[in-house]
């Protein structure tokens, strides 16, 4: 399915102006490279994972909720996020690069190693899907920063380090707070 207008929409310049200079430079440099959207998404993933530390904190979430139009400025100042906040940040960066994307929510379900068929309780997780115009397919992109060892569950790896969405509310609330949508 082709991206909707919302999935194609670029963030307003007023929002992009709140990003730190290094992020704006990253965007400018990346947008000028003659590489595929897929290659750009990989660079965005690395950029976010290197810049942002994984945390799942109600206190940090309240700071972001109260930041209003300075949501991303506060995020880049604190450099702390869980899965939905880092995905929202990635969504802004990808759309600024002209890459259609959307945030997806669901559950990361871990299997109980004693059973080949019985998943155990999962945790809420958010990730991105970007539209690859070359293949005309939606591709998964998880920009969630890796959890610290002490934050991981027993059988968890960095690739499966999801959060439970405590930071920053739902999609519409985050977009309203950040001044992207009314």
HUQUIBEL-V850911 format. One record per pair of residues at least 4 apart in sequence whose C-alpha atoms are under 6 Angstrom apart, sorted by sequence separation. I is the first residue (numbers start at 1). GAP is how many residues later the second one is. If there is no record, write none. Layout:
# HUQUIBEL-V850911
I_GAP + I_GAP
This chain:
# HUQUIBEL-V850911
3_4 + 5_4 + 13_4 + 25_4 + 26_4 + 27_4 + 46_4 + 48_4 + 67_4 + 75_4 + 81_4 + 83_4 + 87_4 + 95_4 + 132_4 + 147_4 + 152_4 + 169_4 + 172_4 + 81_5 + 94_5 + 95_5 + 132_5 + 175_5 + 176_5 + 131_6 + 175_6 + 176_6 + 64_7 + 112_7 + 131_7 + 111_8 + 130_8 + 110_9 + 111_9 + 129_9 + 130_9 + 110_10 + 129_10 + 129_11 + 128_12 + 129_12 + 146_12 + 109_13 + 128_13 + 108_14 + 128_14 + 147_14 + 107_15 + 108_15 + 127_15 + 146_15 + 107_16 + 107_17 + 106_18 + 107_18 + 106_19 + 105_20 + 105_21 + 104_22 + 104_23 + 103_24 + 104_24 + 55_25 + 103_25 + 54_26 + 55_26 + 56_26 + 102_26 + 52_27 + 53_27 + 54_27 + 55_27 + 102_27 + 52_28 + 54_28 + 101_28 + 101_29 + 100_30 + 100_31 + 125_37 + 125_38 + 125_39 + 87_40 + 124_40 + 123_41 + 84_42 + 83_43 + 19_54 + 18_55 + 86_58 + 83_61 + 31_66 + 83_79 + 83_80 + 82_81 + 84_81 + 10_85 + 10_86 + 54_91 + 8_92 + 53_92 + 7_93 + 54_93 + 7_94 + 7_95 + 49_96 + 45_98 + 65_103 + 64_104 + 61_106 + 61_107 + 71_107 + 68_109 + 69_109 + 68_110 + 69_110
